[in-house]
Each structure stands twice: as C-alpha cells, then as structure tokens.
C-alpha cells in the first residue's frame, strides 16, 4: 500500500536532543536530526512555526525564518534538457540564463528510447543544478520544474518540443529515468527535487487558461493520467505542477486529484505547485471564484501547496490565505499540511542536515564539464533518427568536397526552456572535421527594401530605430531573410548581424524572449511590390492591435500604422543574393551536398502559441528541391522541434534531429559519417497531413495517435532506420514474458530498439489498434545474436472499465507484436488471457452520467467546484449512450439534474423509440441539483439506452428502475 505520509514519532521522542552536548550555531531542535523519520522532522518544524511564519511558505519565494535558522527558499528552476534560467530576487526579478550543458530538447531525449542514458543525462543536469545553486543560491533553486510529461497528442501544440512522446508507456519510462537522475542515487536525500509538468490533459496554447479539455473516463485513466503515474509510483518526482487549462469544466489548479489520487501513487509527501500566475486566473480569466480568498482556500484544499504568482511578491498570497482563515474557508490544519509539504522537499534536499546533506559539496566546477560535454555529444547522436536512406546515400565517406547549405547549416538555436549555449559546434563545423573541403551557404536571401514612393532604403541605425532614409543599399540597408514557414520571415541586418524587431530596432543576436518580436511577413502586392507586416508576439494587449502593417512617415520613421496592406508603405524587394542560387552553385561544385533545414524554436509555435500547420517552410522546401536537382547526392538534415508533414520525395536520405545543443555539429557528423550508427526512433507519429480540432482530447472517439488512428502516416511511431539490418527469430510468449532472438545481419555494429506491442482481439469496447507494452535497446556487433526478453503479464493488459469505474483485464486473445516500429512488426504471437467479461450494464442503481459508452455534442463539466463530473448539453438534441443495458421490467427514470429542460429516454439510437422524458423546471444555478422523474412503459431485455438532453441541462446521475 502506498503511504501518503511517513511515520510520525511520538511527541515525547521529538523532545530528545539530537546530539547531546554538540556545539551548534542553532539549538539542537529535533527537526535538525537526520536520524529521525522525515515526517517527524517536518512535524517538529511546522509545530515551531507561528502562523505568520507558515503562510509565507505557501508562496514560490519562501522567506527566511532567522529565529530557527531556516533560510530563504525559491521553488522552480527550469531544467527540461539542462539548467535553463531562473529569476534573481535580489535584482528585481531579472531573468538569469544558465550557460551550462545543453542536451537535446525533451522530444529528442525520448527519441533515444534509452532510459539508462536519460538517467545519466538527468544526473548531469542535477549536478549542474547543484553547481549553479552553489554559484547563485538565491537565483538557482533546487526544486526543478521538469520533466514535462504531457503527451504529444497533436504536433501542432506549441510546446511539442517539451514533451517526450504520444505514448504513456514510453513517456513514463523516460520521465522516470530523467527524474531518477535528477534526484540522485541516495535513498534518503535528493540531489534536486523534480516536479512533473503539467497536470493534466494540456496540449493547447490557444486560450489555454480558459479552454476545458473534454476527457471521458477511459481516456483520462488510460492515457492522460497514465503518463504521470510511472514517475510518481517510482518515487522519481517530488510533486506536480498544475496546468493552466480546465479539465471537464474545472480548473486544474483546483483538481482534487492533487490531494487524493496523486498522493496515493507516491511513497513520499508530494509538494505540488501552481503554474505561473494561475492562482489569479481563478478569479480573473476563469472567473471561477468571486474572491482570491475563496480561490486560495480551494487551491489548498485541492492539494496544491505553493502559489506561483505575483512574481517575487508573496504579500497578496499571504493576505488571501489569512482572509480565507478568518472567513472559515480554511483551517489551521490545511495551512500546516501545505507548509509541511513545502518543507518536506527541503528536508530531503539536505537543507536541515549537518553540512547540508550528501550533495552539498557539488560546486560550480561541474558546469559544462568535459564529461558533460561528451555526454551531450553522445546523447545528441543517439537521439538522431534516420528517416530515409536510399541509393546508399549514407553514411558519407570521409574526405571529398561537401556543400553544407541551408538556414541551420551554420546556426544553432535554443528554445524557451534552453540555457545559453557556452559554445557552438554547427553542422558546418562538424562536417569540416571529416571533409577535405567544405563550402557553405546561409540559406538566406540577402535583400534591400526600397520605398516605392521615395526611393530610399530601409536601413538599420545602430541603437536607434530603423528608418527609410538610406540613399543606397549599403550594408546597413541590407537584410538576410529566412523563411521559417507560414510566410513568417526574419530580417537580420548585414551591418551589425542583429535582427529587426517590432520596435524597428536591430539589437538581438537571435529571435527570442517571451514576446518574440523579430517576426515579419513580406507580402507580395499586385503591382510587384511588397509590404511589411509585423507577425511577432505582442508585448502587451495594447501593442498587438489592429495596425500590424508597417508605414513610413515623411521623415522615414517607421510605425505599425495600418490595419491592412492598402495603407502600408510599399517596397521594391531587391535581391542582392539568392539563397537558392548560392546553394545550387555550392552543390554543383561538391561531391556531396548536405542541406540543413528546419525550425526556429521561438518562431511559429512555442509556449503560448500553437502552430497552424507542420509543413516545411515553402522557401526551405524550394531550397531542398533545387539542391537535389543540382546534386543527386544530397542528404537533408531536418532540425525541428516537431514532426514535419511532408518532405520532397526525390531526397535520397533524411536525418532528423531536434535542436540538440552545443554539440549538435559533432554529433551530426558522427552519424553522417557512420562513426555512430543511428539508433534513434520516433516517439511521435509524423502524419502525412494535419487537420481536425486541436482541442479534441478524446483520442479514442476521434482516432488520434498511433493507438487509435487508421490514417497512413508519413512516418510511423517508433520508426527509425540503421546502417545495418536486423533479423528477428521465433517469438516465445508465456510465463509473464516475451522473448525473441535478434541478429545483426549487416556488416556494421549497431543498436536495435526492440518494441513490444499488443492488440486485443475482442472487447466490449473499442480498443487500441496496437499499444506499446515494452521496449529495449540492444547493441549487437555485426553477425551477433542476442535474446531479448521483455516482461508481459496479463495484468499489464488492464484497461479502464467505464461501466464499473475500475481497472479490468478482459478475457480475450491478445496479439503479441514485436518489431522495429509500430508499422514494422517482425514476429507475432498470441497470449490467451482468461480475465473478466464485462456484464450487461446495470442501470437500476444510480449511474454516474459521465460513464457513458458513446456521446455526441455534450460536454463534461464540473458537478461542484470541489469535485465530481457531470454531462452537460450546449444545444438541444445532444446525447449520451449506455450500451448493452439489462432492462428488467423498468418502469421509471430518475435523475439528478441542474438547469431547465428535458432528458429523453430512448432505445437503440438518439432518434429511437422514446420511452419517456423527465422535465427539469430549473434549479437556479449550475451547481444546484434537483431530482427529476419520468414514468416509462415497462421495458425488459438488453438495449442500448440513449439519453437525449436539451440545451442547458446538466445530468449528474440517473437510474432506470
């Protein structure tokens, strides 16, 4: 059984001195005794605090308590793939960016399919977090906000690069490994305290604080919750961060799972935190509570322990919590519990141990150490996925002349949750170590923009805003333009190498910041001219108004002065250097061409901004086609944070990598030249096209991800090629395991990722097309054979039975599928399982409405603000169905509803035989429920029962008797 809290010693024992006679700067309080159980130490310290000392501990910035020798503590240092940034409380909350080792983006880490490697990465990041903490303890805290375990359900999600996979099993394995590494191997202490983000069902940035994810019970349990459970049950995380969105009508900030289910999964007290400013959303954008006191009380009672809000100012949080106490909305025990959870990780981090615990000696010397740089190179290489390789295009032979062209050939980019790269090895740099000669091309058109009206050129003016005043196209009036997709371009000034932004300054070395302003569109006009449209992320609500087109005044000064192209200043786009011409010339003169294309992580999708598509930028696609035509020995390196939905078919070889850190170029060369045989595998389906509603979270009904989709993908989940080949032998299934001999039949050593899937042949309900149950990476020398064994027990095949609200294993034959990807199954077997048969539905006892088998139009909504889920209709005629119900002489329908309207009872279909209708007269509020009843003709037999609702009706539960 899982322990929600640890054993508490008797009060008498707490009074025993820690080390009799020991000389200390502070009194020898029991909470400073590392020999005592964790909960005893927590309780002792909480018991010594006054209310005025406890309540501030509930804010992100926990102030010092000098009288007890308790120091300042800050929650939340970003560390998704290396220590990223934090805020400096002593410098007005200024952002301080870390310059340590940067590993591949999270989706790249997972593409290694190697938990042991990722555990090593986590250990390195944990060491560096300690190192930065030693350097700046008030800036870089030891509570890390990582990893992100939200499932990559749709590649249009702006934060796709932050997650691991579309599959809960793989996500659970990788997040557990990373969390274990971050925490360190000591059984009683934490190197760092990782926090899982973001609970729950969060995959959209569009209106993320006001949209509600509609998640039926099966999807909720089998998919979204399943991603969080492994790390918590393995004690590889110390808490969760609540997401911004609502789930089934209730803000996740007050999701009762945080006080209940999640704590049942862990052996340790969890410390759960809100996302930034989310507590204020409860009274702001979500309008869920009337006062912050009510919101704060609900947040704490729901199981969140820390308010990430109001930046460094904890005063509003303290005031709201005290108001809640004064109004009887909270008790002292509620505050004590949350404060204890906040302190629990501090004890485990060693803060109150003599000497600071076993990890206190880690200093800044670990930051960007040679060992970490080598690990970053290894990980970046293992994360790369060979998507395509025909005509023997790869691996390349050393020597010769290589053209390395494209917008990412000589550039490395980091993302919002990446640190500052301490050095950079680009693709050009890495390939130059292997080739005799490298010729490169930037992939950018060099242009000048000349006003059609005045004949003057747009020119950068150093520290002053750009103007349209230059008489000639000198370096300051020249800009390198890169197409990043969706018609969005960046304009880098040739004179100073800085990017033009929405304030018309050229000051930043790279597009970046929370408000990415270095985004424009050059829109062609019918007369052959172009206009300049600002496409950056706004700096404030007033900034991004209707006027987004650039106009130049009589003095040449620029402004966003027009809402449409008709009023914009028109420019002649003079091309001084063509990216395609430059690349073609380089390719024709080379033995081999390597085209490096892809995404800029700050543009066209990131936190707060979803993507509208996943196609390769049109300008980059044209570049690829032109280079392949010029030199058929072309390799495309695709560097993106998300799947690309189409690639030119004429390209013989495609290698994919995420933005993989400072060692990208070395790792890329390792793979291109065969020093490292690629073994990365896709953790996400690459669809041939992307459509549908981004806000559709019911993957079963809508057929999303490899689990339920019938679409033919561009590249399937688990896909990845090798420079060698592998043969799978006979499959053995039984005794709780699956075994298969795998042979490397090629001439090169290599790694194979053996993937185990199952398919349930028969079921009462729709089940997955196939589902990942296990995997392992096996290293094989050329000609070598190894037997791979993966566990597979009947209990592993459990699914959620919505009719009875519990996990079950159904009686069925289960296909056992083992292969190299979800679409490349090499061997098959069958596992017969004698489990349960779901009986006919019993609708005589009260049935929760949310446990439907099918539905159309209805929304899942909050029963009360504290707990429960109901079904609500937003229009007349929406329905829910309860299949295969045993109606043994029923004569009545009773329901508990809110709202005014009717609930029709029909058989067979939403327009089938009408048995009766119950009328709700109106209850005066969505959270006020009334019992309604309808008399039905006596009905027996097994039927599919449909309840058809009228607009505004919420149904909590019902019965047919």
N, C-alpha and C positions, 0 to 999 in steps of 0.2 A: 504493500500500500504506500502511496506517495504521502510524504509528510509536508503539510502546508507550513509548519513552523517547526523549529528544532526544540529539543527537550529543554525545559526550564528548571533550573535548580531551585531548591527551597530557599526562602528568603534568609534563613539563618546562615546558609552556606555563603550567600552573597556578601555577608559582612566579614568573612575571613580575609585577613590581609593577604596580598598577593605574594610578596616575598618579605617575610618579617625581617625588619632591620635594614632593608635595602635602601640606599640613598637615592632619592629621585628628586627631580625638579618639581614634580606634581605629587599630590597624595597618592598612595598606592590603592586607588579605587579598584574594586573587582573588575570593572569593565576593561582595565588595562592588563588583566591576567590572560595571556593566550592559552593557558591550560584549561580555562573554563569553556563550557559549550558556547557556541555562538549566540544562541538566543538568551542565555543567561547574561552575557556581556551586554547585548543590546538592551535587555530589560533594565539592567542596572543603570546604564547611562540615561535611558529615557526617564527612568524614575528620579533621576537627579536634576532633570531639566525643569525650569519653570515654563509656563505656557508661553511667555514672551520669547523664550529660547527655542521652544519646539516649533512653533508655527513658521518662523522663517526658514526652517529646514525643508519646508514643502516647496520652496521656490528653487529654480535652477541654480541660483547663486546662493549657496548656504553660508551665512556669515559665521565668523569665528565666535567661539564662546570662551573667552580668555580665562574665566574663573575655573574652568575644568580642563584647560589646556587643549580644547577642541579647536582645530584650525579651520580656515576657510576651505570650502569645497565647491567645485563647479562641476555640474553634470554636462556631458555631451561634448566629446571631441570626435570630429568626423574621421572615419578610418575605413572606408569601403574597400580600398585597394592600396592602402598606405595611409599614413597620417596626412590629413589634408589641410585643414585650417581650424582655427579657433578664434575666440574673441578675447581681447585684452581688457579686463575690467579696470585696470589702472590707467588706461588710455582711452577713456570714453567709449569703450566697446568696439574699438578698432579691430578689424579682421587681421589676424596674423597668419600668413600662409606658411605651411611647413615646407622644407626643402629636402625632405628625406627620400628614401627609396620609394619609387612609384611602380607598382606592379600593374599588370593588365587590368582593365576595367572588370567589374564583377562578372559580367556575362562571359568575358574571356577566361577568368579564373575557372569558372564552371566548365568551360569547353575543354579543359584538360581531362575531365572525368577521372580525376586523381585525388581522392580525399587526403591521402598521405602527403602529397605535395602541397595541397592547400593548407593543411595543418602546419607545415613548415613555413608557408607564407604568413599565416596568422601569427606564428611565433615571432617571426621577424618584425611584423608590424607592431606586435605587442611590445617587443624590445624597444623599438623606436619610439613608441608612445611613452614608455618609461624614460627614454633618453630626452625627449622634448619636455617631459614633465620635470626632469632634473634641471633642464636649462631654464624653463619658464613655468614654474609650478602653478602660478595663478592664471596662466593662459591655457596651457595644455593639461586638461584634467585626465583622469584615468578611467572615467566612465565613458566608454566609446559607443557612439551611435552607429553600430554596424553589427552584423551584416543586414542587408535588405533581403528579405525572403518572400516578398510579394511575387506571385507567379507571373511569368511573361505571357499572359493570355493573348495579347494583341500587340504586334510590333509597333503600332502607331503610338503607344504610350510614350510620352516624352521622357520618362525615366527608365526606358528599356535597359540601358547600359548598367543600371544599378542593381538589377536583379540577376538571378542565376539561370533560371530555366522555366519552361512552361509546365514542367512535371514536378509534382510534390515530392516524389521519392528522391529524385536527383537533387532537388533544391534542399531537401532535408539533410542529405548526406554531405553536400558541400558546405552548407551553413554550419552543421555540427563540427566539421573539420576546422573551418575557419575560426569558429568560436572557441574550440578547444585550444587551438594555437594561441589565440589572443589571451586566453586565461592562464596558460602555462600549466605545467605538469604537477605542481604542488597540490596535494589533495585538500589542504586546509586554507590555502591562500590563493588570491587572484593576482596575476600579473597586471591585467586590466579587466574591466567589467563590461563585457559586450551587451548591447541592447538590440534586440531584433526589431527591425522596422518593416512595414508599418501595419499594425493590426487594425483593420482587416479588409479584404476584398477591395483593394485600392489599385486601380490601373488606369485612372484618367486624371489629367491635369485640368481639363476643361471644367470649370465650375467645381473644382474638387472639394470645396468646403460646403457646397450646398446640394450636390447630387447624392442620391441614395442608390447604393448598389443593391439590386434585387437578387437575392441569393436564396433559392429554395434549400430546404434542409439537407438534401443529398449533396448538393454542390458545396454547401457550407462546410459539411463534415468531411467529405471525401476529397475535396480539392483545397479550399482556402485555408481552413484550419489545419489540414494535414501538412501544409508547408511549415507551419510554426511548431508543430508538436515535436518533431525529432530532436531539435536542438535543446528544447526545454526538458524533455524526458532524459536526455543525455547529460543534463546539467552543463550544457555548453553555452548558456546565456544566462544573464542575471536579471532579465526583465524584457519588456516590450515597450515600444513607442506606439501610442495610438495614432491612427491615421487621421487625416482631415475630414474624410467623407462620412456619410451616413451609411449604415447597413440596415436594410429593411426598415427604414424610416427613423432610425435612432442614431445620433452622432456616436461615432466610435469612441470619442472621448469619454462617454458615459456608458460604454458597453459593459454589462455586468460580467462578461467572460473574464475580465481582468481581475475581478475579486474571487471568481469561482473556478471555472474550468482551467484557466492557465496555471493557477497556483496548485491545482491538483496534479499537474503534469511534472512539477519540479520538486526536488528534494530539499530545496533551499527557499528561504523567503525571496520573493521577487521584488524588484524595485522598478515599477512601471512609470513611464514619463509621458507627458503630452508632447505633441509636436509644437513647433514654434507658433505662438500666438493663438493656438487652438482653444485654450480656455475662454478667451474673449469672443471667439466665434459663437459660443453657446448663447451669448446674449446679443451678438452682432449679426453676422450674415445668416446664421442658422435660426436666430430668434426662438431658441428652444426654451429659454428661461427668461423671466422678466428682470431678474436682478443677478448680479455677479455672486452675491451670497448664495442664492439658490443653486447657481451653476457650480460653484466651488464645492458646495456640500454634495451635490450629485456626483461630481467628478471623483471625490474622495471615497464616497460610498461604493462607487462602481469599481474601485480598485486601482485607480491612478494615484500615484504617490508624490508626483512632482509636477509643478506648474512651470512650463517653459513659456514665459510670457513677459511682456514689458521689459525686454532686454535685461539689463542688469538691475533694474529697479524692482525689488521684492515687496515694496510697500503696498501696492494695490492688492497683491495676493494675501498679504498678512491682514489687511483691513477686511477683505471679503471673507476670509476664513473666520475671523473673530466675529464678524457680523452674523455668520451662519451659526456660530456657537451661541451667541446672545439670543438668536431667534429660535433656538432649539432644533435647528436643521441638522446640526452635528453634535456629537458628544465628545467629551474629552478622550474617550476610548478610540474614537475614529481618528483623532489627531495623533494619539500615541501610536496607533498601528501604522499610519503612514510615515510618521517620523522614524519609527523603528525600522521600517523597510528602507528608508533613505540611509539610515546609519548602517544597515546590515552589510551593504557592499563596502562601506568604508572599513569596517572591521575585517572583512575578507581581503581587502587590499593591503592590510597590514598597518593601517594608519595608527592604530592604538596599541600596537605591539612594540616591545623594546627594540629600538633600531629600525623600526618601520617594516619589519617582515622580510621574507627571503628575497624579494625582488627590489628592495630599496637601494641596493648597490649598483643597479644598472644606470649608467650615466650616458652623457651625450656622445661618447665615443662610438656607440653602436650605430649612430645615424649615418646612413649611406655608407656603411662599412663595405670593404671588398667582398666579404661573404654574402652580404645582402645584394650587392650589385650582380654577383654571379648567380644568385638565386633568381633575381629578376630576369636575367637573360634566359635561364633555364625555363622559367615559368612562361615567359613570353613565347619561347619556341614551342613548348608543349601545348600552348593554347591555340596555336595556329591550325586552321582547318584547310586541308587541301580539298577544295570543292570539285575541281575538274582537272584532268590531266590526260590529254590525248597527244598522239603523234610523238610521244617521248619528249615532250616539251621540258619536263622536269624529271630529275634535278639538272641544274645547269653544270657545265664543265668549267672549272677554274680557268682563268686567263681570258683572252679574247677582248673584244671591244663591246661594251654594253651601254646601251642608251637607257638611262633611268629618268623617266619623264612623268609629269603629272603633278597636280596641286599638292600632293602629300609626299612627293619624292624627296624633297629637302626640308620638310617641316614635320615637327611633332606637336601634337596638341594634347592638352589635358582637359579634363571635364570639370564640372562644378564641384564635384567631391574628390578631385585630384589635387595633390600638392604641386608645388613649383618644382619643375624638373631641375635637379642640380647640375646636370649636363645633358647633352643630347647626342645620340647616335642615330642619324636618319637613315633612310633606305639608301641614299646615295653614299653615305659614309660606310655603311656595312658592306655594300656590294663592291665599293672601291678597294676593300681589303682582299677581294678574291679575283677581280678582273685586272687585266693588264692596263686597260684604259676605260674610263667612264666619261660619257658625255651626258649632261643633264639638261632638263628643260623644266621650267617652273609650272607649266600647265595654266599659266595666266596670260590673258591678252593684256598688252600694255596699250592704254588708250589715253586720249586727251578729249576733254569735253569743251567744245567751243560754242558759246552762245550764238544762236541763230540771229538774234536781234542786234547785239553789239559787236560781235566778232571777237570778244575777249574770252579767255580761257579760265575755267575753274582752276584755282590754284591754292595750294596749302600755304599758310602764312605763319609757320612756326607755332608759337604759343597762342596766336590769335586765330579766330575763326577763319575758315577758308572763304574766299570771295571769288567773284567772276570778274577779275581785273587784269589778268596777265595778258600782255600783248602777243606773247609767243609761247609755244608749248615746250618750255624748258623743264628741267627735272621736277620742279615744284608743281608743275601743271600736268604731270604725268601720273597715271594710276594703273597699278596692276589689278586686274579684275578676275576673280574666280567665281565660277557658278557653283553654288552649293545646293542647288535643287529648289524646286517650287519657285523658280525665277529669282531667287534671292542671291545677291552677289555681295562680295566685299570689295572695297576700294582701298588698296594700300598705296600710299604716296611714295613715289620713287625717290624723292629727295631725302626724306627722313625715315622711310621704312615703317611709318605708323599708319594706322587705319583711320579713315574718315568715319566720324560718328554723327549721331543725330543732332548734336550741338554744333556740327560742322568744324570740329576740331580734329586734328590728326595727332593723337597723343598716346594711343595704346599700341603696344607691341603685338598684341593679339586680341581678337574679339573676346570679350569676357565680362565678368561681373554679374550681379543679379539681374540688372537691366542691360541686356546686350544690345547696345545702340549701333553697332557697326554693321548694320544690315540695310541693304537698299535693293531696289528693283530698277533696272534700266528698261523702260517700257517704250517699244518702237511706236512711232506715230505714222499716220498715212502718208505724210509728206517726206518720210525718210529720216526725220529727226527722232530724237529720244527725249523722254522726260525722266526725271529722277524722283522716285518715290521712296520715302522712308519706310522701312519694313522692320525696324528694330522693336525691341521690347520696351514698353513705356517706362518712364522714370517716375511718373505719378499719374493719378487718374486724369488730371487736367492736361498732362503732356500729350497723351495719345488721343487727341480729339479728332474732329472731322478733317482737319487740314493736315494731310500727310504728303502732299506733293511739294517739291522744292521750287521756290520762286527766288529770283534775284532782283533786288531793287535797283534804282538808277545808280546808286553808288557801288553796286556789285555785291552788297551784303546779302547773305542767304537767309531764308526763313522757310518754315513749313507754312506756306501761305495760301494753299489752295486745296479744296476737298476733292478735286478731280484733275484729270490730265489737261482739260481745256484751259485751265487757268495757270498751268505750270510753265516755267521757263523751258524753252526748247533748246536742245543742244544738238550739235553735229558730233557724232561719235567717230573720232578719228583713230583708226587702228594703227599704232606705231609698230607693234609686234604682234603677230598672230601666234597664239599658243599652239594651234594645230600645225601651222607651217613649221614652227620651231621643232615640234616633236617629230613630225614626219621627216624632216631633214636629218635629225639625230638618229632616227630609227633606220633610215635607208643606209646610213654610213656605218651601222653597227652590226655585229654578228647576231646579237640578241637584243630585244627591247623589253624592258620591264616598265609597265605603266602603273603608277601608284595613284589610285583614285579612292574616293570615299566621302566621308562626312567630316564636318567640323562640329565637335560635340556641343558647342554653345549655340549653334545655329539650326533652325528648323527642327526644334524638338529638344527639350531638356526639362528640368523641373519647372512647373507652372505653364508649360507649353507643349501640347501634344503635336504630333505630326499629322498632316493631312494625307500623306502617302509615303511609300517606301521605295520609289523608283530611284535609280541612279540619276544624278543631275544631268539634264539634257546636254549641257556643254561638255561634261565629262564623258558621257556616252559617245558623243561625236568624236572626242579626242581618241577614245579607245578604238573606235571603228577605223579612224584614219591611220592610226599606228599599225593596227593589224594588217590593213591593206598594204601599207608600205613595207612591212616586215612580218611575214607569217610566223616567224619565230618569236612571238610575243607572249609574255606572261603578264597577266593582270593581277596586281596585288590590291585587294579590296580591304580598305581600312575603315570600318564603320562601327557604330555602336548598336546596330540593329540590322535585321535582315534586309536585303535588297530584293525586290520582287521581280526584277528582270535584268539580264545581262546579255550583251551581244553574243550570239551563238557561235560566231566564227572564231572567238578566242579559244586557243587550244588548251590553256591552263589558267586556273583561277585559284589563288590562295587568299583566304580570309583571315584577317586579324582584327581585334579590337584596337583601340588606342592603348598601346601596351607599355608605355613608359619610356624612360631614358634609353633602355637597351633595345628598343624596337629594331633598329637597323642591324645590330649584331645578330639578334635572334632571327630576323628575317633572312639574313644571308646564310645563317646556319641551316635553315630549312631549304632555301632555294638551291643551295649547292650540295645538299644531301649530307652535311655533317650531322644533321638531326633529321631522322625520318619522321615526317609529320604524323602525329597521332591524335590531334585534336578532333573533337566530334561536336556537331551542332547540338546545342541544348534547347533549340527552338526551331520549330518548323519555319522554313523560308517559303512563304506562299507565292504562287505564280501571280496572284493579284490580291489586293486587299480591299475589302468592302464590308458593309454591314455597320451596325451601330457600335461604336466604341464603348458605349455604356451598357451593353448587353453582357451581363455577368453569368448568366445561366448557360454554362458551356455544354450541358447535356442537351437541352432543348434546341439550342441554336447550332450545335455541332461544331464547336470550336476546339482548337488544339489537335494534336495528333490523336488524342484519346477518342474524340468523337467526330472528327471531320472525315468526310468522304471525298474531299477535293484532292486533286492531284497536285502536290506541291512542286515548287521549283527544286527544292532540296528538302528531304525529309528529316524529321527529328532523329538525332543520332548519327547523321551522315558524316562521313569523312574518309578520304582516301589515304593510301600509303604508297611508298615507293617499292613495297614488296607485296606479296599476296599470302593469304591465309586459307587453310583448308580446315573445315570443322568435321570431326569424326562423329561416331554414333552417339546419340544422346541417351543418357541414363537418367530416369526420373523416379524418385522414390526415397523413402526413409528421410523425408524432410530436406532433401537436397536435389540439385540438378548438376550433373557432371557431363563434360564433353572434352575430348582431346582436340587441341588446336595446334596446327602445324604451320610453321612459316615455310611456305613452298617457294619463296623467291630467293634471290641472290644477296639480299641485304638484310641486316638485322633490323628489327622493327618492333613496335608495340601495337597490339590489337586491343580494342575495347570490346570485350565480350558483353553483349547486352541480352538480358533475360526479360521476355515479355510473356504475358498470359492473355488469353481470351476466354471468356465464359460463354459456353455454347448455348446454354438455356438459362432463362431467368424470367421472373415475373415482370421485370422492368428492363428498360434499355440499359445496356452496359457498354463499356468501352470497346472500341474496335480492337484495341490492344492496349496493354498497360505495363509500363516498366516496373519490374519487381526486384531487379538486382542488376549489378554490373561489376566488372573488374577490368583493370588494365593489366595485360600480361605482356612481359618482354620476352621476345624469342629471337635467338640467333638464327641466321639462315639455316634452314633444314631442321631446326629444333622443334620438338613436340612437347607440350605441357598439357596436363589435365587440369581443367578449370572447374572448380566446384563452387556453386552458389546455393545459398540456403533458399528453400521454398517449402514452407509449411502450409497446411490448409488454413491456418489462422491468418496467414499473410494475404489471403484472398477475400478477407472480410469487406463488406460494403455496408452502407447505411440503409437500414430498412425504415423508410419514412412512415410506413403504416403502423409501426410499433415503437418508433423512436429509439432504435438501438442498433448496434453493430451485429451483423449476422454473416455466416458463411452459408451460401445456398448450396443445396445438393445439385451437382452438375458435373459434366465433363469439362475440364479446363484444358484448352490447348496450351502447351508449353512451347514457346517460340524463342529460339536462341539464334542470334546473328550479329551482323556488323552495323545494323541500324534498324529503325522501326520498319523500314521497307525492304531491308536486305536480310531476310530470315534464311539462315543456312540449314538449320535442323529443327525438327518438330517432334513433339511427343504429346502424350495425353496424361493428365492427372485426374483420375476419377475421385470425386470428393462426396462423401455422404455427410451432408450438413443438414440444413433446415429447408423446409418448403414453406414459403410464406402463405399462411392460410387466407381464406377469404376475409375481407375486411369486416370487422365488427363495428357497426355504426350505432349500436344500441347505447354503449357507454359514451360519455362526452368525447368527441373527437376534435383535436386541435385543427382549425381550418387550414393552417399552414402546411399540413401533412398531405396535401393533395398529390395526385399522380400526374395530373396534367392541368393546364390553365391557358387562358387567353386574355391578355389585356390587364388583368388585375395586378396590383402592386402589393408587395409585402410591406407592412407598416408596423409601427410600434404600438403595442397594446396599451402600455403605460410608459411614462418617461423612464421608469426604472427597469422594467423587464417585460418580456413577452412579445410575441409577434402575431399579427392578425393579417387577414386578407382584406384588401380594400379595392373598391371599384372606382375608377376615374371616369367611366362612361357607362351608360346603360348597356346591358347585354354581355358584359364581361363575365367570365365563368371560371369555376374550378371543378375538377372531376375527381371522383374517388372510385377507382376501378375495382371490379370483382368484389362487390359488397354482398354479403349474405343478408337478405331482407326476409326475415322470418315472421311474416304476418305483421309488418309495421303498419301503424295507423296514424302516426303523428310525427311532425318535425318540430324540434325545439332548437332555438339558437340564442346565442348571446351576441348582441349586435350594438353598434352605435350608428348614429345617423338616421336619416329618414328615407324610407324606400322599401323595396321588397326583396325577398330571397325566394326565388322559384326553385322547386324541386322537380327535376326532370330525369328521365331514364334514357340511357343509350347515347344521347348526344345533347348538345346545348339547345337544340330545337326539337328534341324528342318528346315523348309522352310527358305531359305536365301532370304531376301528381297533386300539386298544391303550391300555395305561396303564402309566406309569412310576411306580415307588414310591420315595419318599424316606424313608429309615429314620430321619431326624433327624440334624441336624448339630451340635447342641449350642449353637447361638446363631444369631440372625438374620443375623449378618454372616459366618457360616461356611457355605460353599457346597460342594456335592458334585455330582459328575456322575452323572446317572441315565440309564437307557436302557430302551427297550422295543422289542421286535420287532413289526413291523407286517406285515400281509399286503401283498404287492406291489400298489401303487396307482399309477395313472397318470392323466393328464388334468388339467383345470383345475377346482379345487374351492375352496370356502370352508372353511378349516380352523379348527376351534374347539378351544381348549384349555380344559378344564374342571378347575378346581383344587379341592382340598379345603382346609378351613379350616387356616390357619397356614402354608400353603406360599407361599414367595416364589420366583418364577421370574425369573431374570436374563436368560438367553438360551437358545435352542434351535435345533435343526436337524432337518430330515427328509431322510434320505438313503436 
